[in-house]
């Protein structure tokens, strides 16, 4: 997998987590631990995206 393809894959995952987080936040029975875990996964992916972008440039 090329770096660009990996970046695109990570960006799709990040977007999917953004959607998941939004649904968790508006849910009347929201679980704060689940919200926190989703935020952590999203942040890890964002950090990986930034790391890859900086290694390409």
C-alpha positions in Angstrom: 0.0 0.0 0.0 1.4 3.4 -0.9 1.7 6.1 1.6 -1.1 8.1 -0.3 -3.4 5.1 -0.2 -2.7 4.6 3.5 -3.5 8.3 4.1 -6.8 8.1 2.3 -7.7 5.0 4.2 -6.9 6.7 7.5 -8.9 9.8 6.5 -11.9 7.6 5.7 -11.6 5.9 9.1 -11.3 9.3 10.8 -14.5 10.5 9.0 -16.3 7.4 10.0 -15.3 7.9 13.6 -16.5 11.5 13.4 -19.9 10.3 12.3 -19.9 7.6 15.1 -18.9 10.2 17.7 -21.7 12.5 16.5 -24.2 9.7 16.9 -22.9 8.9 20.3 -23.1 12.5 21.5 -26.7 13.0 20.4 -27.9 9.6 21.8 -30.2 10.0 24.8 -28.6 6.9 26.4 -25.0 8.0 25.7 -22.2 6.2 27.5 -19.4 8.6 28.5 -16.8 5.8 28.4 -17.8 4.9 24.9 -17.6 8.5 23.8 -14.2 8.9 25.4 -12.9 5.7 23.6 -14.2 6.9 20.3 -12.4 10.2 20.8 -9.2 8.4 21.7 -9.4 6.3 18.5 -10.1 9.4 16.4 -7.1 11.2 17.9 -4.8 8.2 17.3 -5.8 8.2 13.7 -5.4 11.9 13.4 -1.9 11.7 14.9 -1.0 8.9 12.4 -2.3 11.0 9.5 -0.2 14.0 10.7 2.9 11.7 11.1 2.5 10.3 7.6 1.9 13.7 6.1 5.1 15.1 7.7 7.1 12.1 6.5 6.0 12.7 2.9 7.0 16.4 2.9 
